C-alpha cells in the first residue's frame, strides 16, 4: 500500500543495467552509479557491488516502500531463490517495506514462519550481534509479473518490513 503523498509516483533508485552502461571507469563503486537514493532522510541507498550481491533494479513506490527486482541465480536465466544486498541511510524507528517482486519458487517457507536475515553494521558495534531475524509483516504470494510476456507462470513476491535500529546504519539483507 502506497503513502497518499506518493500515490501514482515511482522513482528508480538502483538500476544495474544503467550502472553497467556507465562504463568500466565507474565499476567498483558501491553507491554512486545508478544507485542513488534521494536526499530525504528516510530514502535508502541500495548496493550489490560485492560478492554474491544480486540486485537488478529497485524502484521506490512509497515514502519508505521499495519494489526490488533480483538478478537471476548463476547459470540460469530466470531463477531467483535468494537475495543479498546492502541498504544505507537507514534511520532509527522508520519502517521500511521491501517487496522482492520476482522470486521464482511457487511455495516458500516464508509463509510457514521463516524470517529474512539482516545484518546491521551498527548493531554489531553496539550490541555485538551480527546476523539476526529482525523483520516483520512477512508474506510470500503471486506477483503481477510473469516470467515472460506470454507466460502463464507468475513470479512470486516476498514482502517484509524492517524497522531501522540506528540512524545512518548500513544493513545487509
DAKA-V87408 format. One record per helix or strand. SS is the DSSP state (~ for helix, > for strand). FROM is the first residue (numbers start at 1). TO is the last residue. Records with the same first field share a line. If there is no record, write none. Layout:
# DAKA-V87408
SS: FROM-TO, FROM-TO
This chain:
# DAKA-V87408
~: 4-6, 16-21, 24-26, 109-112, 121-127
>: 11-15, 45-47, 55-62, 65-70, 86-90, 95-103, 118-120, 131-132, 135-146, 154-163, 169-172
